[in-house]
């Protein structure tokens, strides 16, 4: 659960360095999320969460959709090999579990198309309904880089 290696994502590693299962896509890529360290590269900040959902539930739901983030990144790699960076997103989960908005609030990736793809995909994500039907504000970082960079 959370970001502890998700079967079927292929080439995806966690912030703790565990490998995901499944077949790889375009080359070897790494998508990390949440808090922790990865190959000496910190993922800045923790998940920031306000409201009626537990941190573990939010992390588990994001882990379920990481393959979509990876697909956006891999598409960007086909156009600009070697791009890498951290994309911190801000989003709000409404009382029904859907997102009211998703946006990039900080990025070192430098690829607007990949960043736009990530936030567009995020708008399709479904989270559990928050306790009390409240809106839940979340700030969440994704670290995107080819696996072989710095290894």
PEJOJO-V887156 format. One record per residue. N is the residue number from 1. RES is the residue in three letters. SS is DSSP state (2 for helix, 1 for strand, 0 for the rest). PHI is phi in degrees with one decimal (999 if undefined). NEAR is the number of other C-alpha atoms within 8 Angstrom. Layout:
N_RES_SS_PHI_NEAR ; N_RES_SS_PHI_NEAR
This chain:
1_UNK_0_999_7 ; 2_UNK_0_76.6_11 ; 3_UNK_0_-108.0_13 ; 4_UNK_0_-113.7_9 ; 5_UNK_0_93.4_11 ; 6_UNK_0_-114.0_11 ; 7_UNK_0_-61.2_8 ; 8_UNK_0_91.3_8 ; 9_UNK_0_-90.4_13 ; 10_UNK_0_50.1_11 ; 11_UNK_0_76.3_15 ; 12_UNK_0_-90.9_15 ; 13_UNK_1_-117.4_13 ; 14_UNK_0_-97.9_15 ; 15_UNK_0_-62.5_15 ; 16_UNK_0_-89.3_9 ; 17_UNK_0_94.1_8 ; 18_UNK_0_-71.3_9 ; 19_UNK_1_-89.4_9 ; 20_UNK_0_-82.0_14 ; 21_UNK_0_-97.4_12 ; 22_UNK_0_93.4_9 ; 23_UNK_0_-83.7_8 ; 24_UNK_0_-75.5_9 ; 25_UNK_0_-100.6_8 ; 26_UNK_0_-70.7_7 ; 27_UNK_0_60.0_6 ; 28_UNK_0_-120.3_10 ; 29_UNK_1_-127.6_14 ; 30_UNK_1_-127.5_13 ; 31_UNK_1_-126.1_14 ; 32_UNK_1_-115.8_13 ; 33_UNK_1_-147.2_12 ; 34_UNK_0_82.4_14 ; 35_UNK_0_-108.8_10 ; 36_UNK_0_117.6_9 ; 37_UNK_1_-121.6_10 ; 38_UNK_1_-140.2_12 ; 39_UNK_0_46.4_7 ; 40_UNK_0_80.0_5 ; 41_UNK_1_-101.8_6 ; 42_UNK_1_-71.8_7 ; 43_UNK_0_-93.2_16 ; 44_UNK_0_-62.0_6 ; 45_UNK_0_73.5_7 ; 46_UNK_0_-94.0_10 ; 47_UNK_0_-64.0_11 ; 48_UNK_1_-105.7_8 ; 49_UNK_1_-140.8_9 ; 50_UNK_1_-125.7_7 ; 51_UNK_0_123.0_9 ; 52_UNK_0_-85.7_11 ; 53_UNK_0_-130.9_11 ; 54_UNK_0_-75.1_6 ; 55_UNK_2_-54.3_8 ; 56_UNK_2_-63.1_8 ; 57_UNK_2_-67.7_10 ; 58_UNK_2_-65.0_11 ; 59_UNK_2_-62.8_12 ; 60_UNK_2_-65.0_11 ; 61_UNK_2_-68.0_11 ; 62_UNK_2_-61.6_9 ; 63_UNK_2_-57.7_11 ; 64_UNK_2_-62.0_8 ; 65_UNK_2_-105.2_9 ; 66_UNK_2_-58.8_10 ; 67_UNK_2_-61.4_8 ; 68_UNK_2_-70.4_9 ; 69_UNK_2_-63.8_12 ; 70_UNK_2_-60.6_12 ; 71_UNK_2_-62.7_8 ; 72_UNK_2_-61.4_12 ; 73_UNK_2_-64.7_10 ; 74_UNK_2_-63.5_11 ; 75_UNK_2_-61.9_9 ; 76_UNK_2_-63.6_13 ; 77_UNK_2_-64.1_10 ; 78_UNK_2_-67.2_8 ; 79_UNK_2_-92.4_6 ; 80_UNK_0_-136.7_7 ; 81_UNK_0_-54.4_7 ; 82_UNK_0_91.0_7 ; 83_UNK_0_-61.6_12 ; 84_UNK_0_-160.9_10 ; 85_UNK_1_159.6_11 ; 86_UNK_1_-107.6_13 ; 87_UNK_1_-118.5_15 ; 88_UNK_1_-99.1_12 ; 89_UNK_1_-107.8_14 ; 90_UNK_1_-124.5_12 ; 91_UNK_1_-148.8_12 ; 92_UNK_1_-127.3_12 ; 93_UNK_1_-91.9_16 ; 94_UNK_0_-86.0_14 ; 95_UNK_0_-59.6_11 ; 96_UNK_0_-93.9_9 ; 97_UNK_0_95.3_11 ; 98_UNK_0_-89.0_12 ; 99_UNK_1_-93.5_14 ; 100_UNK_1_-78.8_9 ; 101_UNK_1_-161.0_8 ; 102_UNK_1_-144.6_13 ; 103_UNK_1_-146.7_8 ; 104_UNK_1_-86.5_11 ; 105_UNK_1_-107.3_8 ; 106_UNK_1_-157.9_8 ; 107_UNK_1_-151.8_10 ; 108_UNK_0_-118.5_8 ; 109_UNK_0_-71.4_10 ; 110_UNK_0_72.9_7 ; 111_UNK_0_-136.8_8 ; 112_UNK_2_-60.9_6 ; 113_UNK_2_-66.0_7 ; 114_UNK_2_-65.7_11 ; 115_UNK_2_-61.8_11 ; 116_UNK_2_-64.2_8 ; 117_UNK_2_-58.2_10 ; 118_UNK_2_-60.1_11 ; 119_UNK_2_-68.2_12 ; 120_UNK_2_-65.9_9 ; 121_UNK_2_-64.8_10 ; 122_UNK_2_-59.1_9 ; 123_UNK_0_-64.4_11 ; 124_UNK_0_-93.8_8 ; 125_UNK_0_-70.9_9 ; 126_UNK_0_-119.3_8 ; 127_UNK_0_-102.0_9 ; 128_UNK_0_-60.9_8 ; 129_UNK_0_-69.1_10 ; 130_UNK_0_-65.5_16 ; 131_UNK_2_-58.4_7 ; 132_UNK_2_75.7_6 ; 133_UNK_2_65.9_10 ; 134_UNK_0_-81.6_10 ; 135_UNK_0_-78.9_11 ; 136_UNK_1_-117.6_13 ; 137_UNK_1_-86.5_12 ; 138_UNK_1_-133.4_12 ; 139_UNK_1_-121.4_11 ; 140_UNK_1_-143.2_12 ; 141_UNK_1_-94.8_15 ; 142_UNK_1_-121.9_13 ; 143_UNK_1_-101.5_13 ; 144_UNK_1_-120.6_14 ; 145_UNK_1_-162.7_12 ; 146_UNK_1_-63.5_12 ; 147_UNK_0_-59.4_9 ; 148_UNK_0_-78.7_7 ; 149_UNK_0_-72.4_6 ; 150_UNK_0_77.4_4 ; 151_UNK_0_-101.9_5
